[in-house]
Amino acid sequence: MPEIISPHKTARYSEPVRSALDLVESLIVEGLRHGHFDYSLTCELGTNGRRLLIVKAGKSHKFTVEAIDVPR
């Protein structure tokens, strides 16, 4: 079972990570209201340890996370 993240634990995330988590949460809630959804998440390793997180949900939402901002 996946770990449930409390709001206190997520408060320390950088802005791009927090924005991505907020988007994914809102997409799931919206999908549950409609009764169906199909989303995908991908992550690519870029230069200097950057991560490019792509959320595909009708359109693509892209988030660049710096290596220093990757949660440990």
C-alpha positions in Angstrom: 0.0 0.0 0.0 1.4 3.5 -0.9 2.5 5.8 1.9 0.0 8.5 2.8 1.7 11.8 2.9 0.5 14.2 5.5 0.2 18.0 4.7 3.0 18.7 7.3 5.4 16.4 5.4 4.7 17.9 2.0 5.1 21.5 3.2 8.9 21.3 2.8 8.8 20.5 -0.9 10.1 23.0 -3.5 7.7 24.9 -5.6 7.9 22.7 -8.7 7.4 19.5 -6.7 4.5 21.1 -4.7 2.9 22.3 -7.9 3.1 18.8 -9.5 1.7 17.1 -6.4 -1.2 19.7 -6.3 -1.9 19.1 -10.0 -2.0 15.3 -9.6 -4.2 15.5 -6.6 -6.7 17.8 -8.4 -6.7 15.6 -11.5 -7.5 12.5 -9.4 -10.3 14.2 -7.5 -11.7 15.6 -10.8 -11.5 12.1 -12.4 -13.3 10.5 -9.5 -16.1 13.1 -9.8 -16.5 12.2 -13.5 -16.2 8.5 -12.9 -13.3 7.9 -15.2 -9.8 9.2 -16.1 -6.7 8.3 -17.9 -3.5 10.0 -16.9 0.2 9.2 -17.2 3.3 10.4 -15.4 6.8 10.2 -16.8 10.1 11.5 -15.5 13.2 12.0 -17.6 16.7 12.7 -16.3 18.1 15.9 -17.7 21.4 17.7 -17.5 23.0 18.5 -14.2 20.7 16.1 -12.3 17.5 17.9 -13.3 14.3 15.9 -13.6 11.6 16.7 -16.2 8.3 15.5 -14.8 5.6 15.3 -17.4 1.9 14.8 -16.4 -0.3 13.9 -19.4 -3.9 14.5 -18.8 -5.5 15.7 -22.0 -2.6 18.1 -22.4 0.9 17.8 -21.1 2.0 19.7 -17.9 5.8 19.9 -17.5 7.7 20.5 -14.3 11.5 20.9 -14.1 12.9 19.8 -10.7 16.4 20.8 -9.9 18.7 18.1 -8.4 18.9 19.9 -5.1 15.0 20.0 -4.9 14.6 16.2 -5.4 13.0 14.9 -2.1 15.2 12.6 -0.1 
